[in-house]
Amino acid sequence: MLGLSHDAYLVIKALHIVAVMAWMAGLWYLPRLFVYHAETPAGPQAETFKIMERRLLRGIMNPAMIAVFLLGGLMLAEHPELGRAGWLHGKLGLVLVLAGLHGFLAGCRKAFAADRNTRSARVYRLLNEIPTVLVVVIAILAVVKPF
């Protein structure tokens, strides 16, 4: 237990929620950029997509994901008893799946940057749905705490 004041804990919790929102926005938007990029022939527009994808990943998604883990860790350190809660184990497992998707998308961005993408726009459309399903389940686990 860190001994944070109630107000400090609430600030950390609010920042955690903001970081989750920023990370999720990126997890929804990056695959959508890939859809358009995959449909675009080489040229100036494709180069613009490369810049947008790099800035989104490095400037928003990576810092947001790091903040999610750090702030979530602070909250858990303040309330270590939550570490025994089944709902939290489920939530954290799904958050790790989101982190894995993040890493996969980072690899896709590198492939696009090197003009080596081999996946179709349809694949990226399907990948775009995964974060939605996961965040719905994560939100239910965090709010309802079913087990």
Contacts in CASP RR format, 6 or more apart in sequence:
PFRMAT RR
TARGET T0000
AUTHOR 0000-0000-0000
METHOD contacts of the structure
MODEL  1
MLGLSHDAYLVIKALHIVAVMAWMAGLWYLPRLFVYHAETPAGPQAETFK
IMERRLLRGIMNPAMIAVFLLGGLMLAEHPELGRAGWLHGKLGLVLVLAG
LHGFLAGCRKAFAADRNTRSARVYRLLNEIPTVLVVVIAILAVVKPF
1 77 0 8 1.000
1 78 0 8 1.000
1 79 0 8 1.000
1 80 0 8 1.000
2 74 0 8 1.000
2 77 0 8 1.000
2 78 0 8 1.000
3 78 0 8 1.000
4 12 0 8 1.000
4 74 0 8 1.000
4 78 0 8 1.000
9 75 0 8 1.000
9 78 0 8 1.000
12 71 0 8 1.000
12 72 0 8 1.000
12 74 0 8 1.000
12 75 0 8 1.000
12 78 0 8 1.000
13 71 0 8 1.000
13 75 0 8 1.000
15 67 0 8 1.000
15 71 0 8 1.000
16 67 0 8 1.000
16 68 0 8 1.000
16 71 0 8 1.000
16 72 0 8 1.000
16 75 0 8 1.000
19 64 0 8 1.000
19 65 0 8 1.000
19 67 0 8 1.000
19 68 0 8 1.000
19 71 0 8 1.000
20 64 0 8 1.000
20 68 0 8 1.000
22 60 0 8 1.000
22 61 0 8 1.000
22 64 0 8 1.000
22 67 0 8 1.000
23 61 0 8 1.000
23 64 0 8 1.000
23 65 0 8 1.000
23 67 0 8 1.000
23 68 0 8 1.000
23 98 0 8 1.000
23 102 0 8 1.000
24 131 0 8 1.000
24 135 0 8 1.000
25 60 0 8 1.000
26 56 0 8 1.000
26 60 0 8 1.000
26 61 0 8 1.000
26 64 0 8 1.000
27 61 0 8 1.000
27 98 0 8 1.000
27 101 0 8 1.000
27 102 0 8 1.000
27 105 0 8 1.000
27 131 0 8 1.000
28 128 0 8 1.000
28 131 0 8 1.000
28 132 0 8 1.000
29 56 0 8 1.000
30 53 0 8 1.000
30 56 0 8 1.000
30 57 0 8 1.000
30 61 0 8 1.000
30 105 0 8 1.000
30 109 0 8 1.000
31 105 0 8 1.000
31 124 0 8 1.000
31 125 0 8 1.000
31 127 0 8 1.000
31 128 0 8 1.000
32 124 0 8 1.000
32 128 0 8 1.000
33 49 0 8 1.000
33 52 0 8 1.000
33 53 0 8 1.000
33 56 0 8 1.000
34 53 0 8 1.000
34 105 0 8 1.000
34 108 0 8 1.000
34 109 0 8 1.000
34 112 0 8 1.000
34 117 0 8 1.000
34 119 0 8 1.000
34 121 0 8 1.000
34 124 0 8 1.000
34 127 0 8 1.000
35 121 0 8 1.000
35 124 0 8 1.000
35 125 0 8 1.000
35 128 0 8 1.000
36 49 0 8 1.000
36 121 0 8 1.000
37 46 0 8 1.000
37 49 0 8 1.000
37 50 0 8 1.000
37 53 0 8 1.000
37 112 0 8 1.000
37 117 0 8 1.000
38 117 0 8 1.000
38 119 0 8 1.000
38 120 0 8 1.000
38 121 0 8 1.000
38 124 0 8 1.000
39 121 0 8 1.000
40 46 0 8 1.000
40 49 0 8 1.000
42 115 0 8 1.000
49 112 0 8 1.000
50 112 0 8 1.000
50 113 0 8 1.000
53 109 0 8 1.000
53 112 0 8 1.000
53 113 0 8 1.000
54 109 0 8 1.000
54 113 0 8 1.000
57 105 0 8 1.000
57 106 0 8 1.000
57 109 0 8 1.000
61 102 0 8 1.000
65 99 0 8 1.000
65 102 0 8 1.000
68 95 0 8 1.000
69 99 0 8 1.000
75 82 0 8 1.000
76 82 0 8 1.000
76 83 0 8 1.000
76 88 0 8 1.000
82 88 0 8 1.000
83 89 0 8 1.000
85 145 0 8 1.000
86 147 0 8 1.000
87 141 0 8 1.000
87 142 0 8 1.000
87 144 0 8 1.000
87 145 0 8 1.000
87 146 0 8 1.000
87 147 0 8 1.000
88 141 0 8 1.000
90 141 0 8 1.000
91 138 0 8 1.000
91 141 0 8 1.000
91 142 0 8 1.000
94 134 0 8 1.000
94 137 0 8 1.000
94 138 0 8 1.000
94 141 0 8 1.000
95 138 0 8 1.000
97 134 0 8 1.000
98 131 0 8 1.000
98 134 0 8 1.000
98 135 0 8 1.000
98 138 0 8 1.000
101 127 0 8 1.000
101 130 0 8 1.000
101 131 0 8 1.000
104 127 0 8 1.000
105 127 0 8 1.000
108 117 0 8 1.000
108 119 0 8 1.000
108 124 0 8 1.000
111 117 0 8 1.000
111 118 0 8 1.000
140 146 0 8 1.000
END
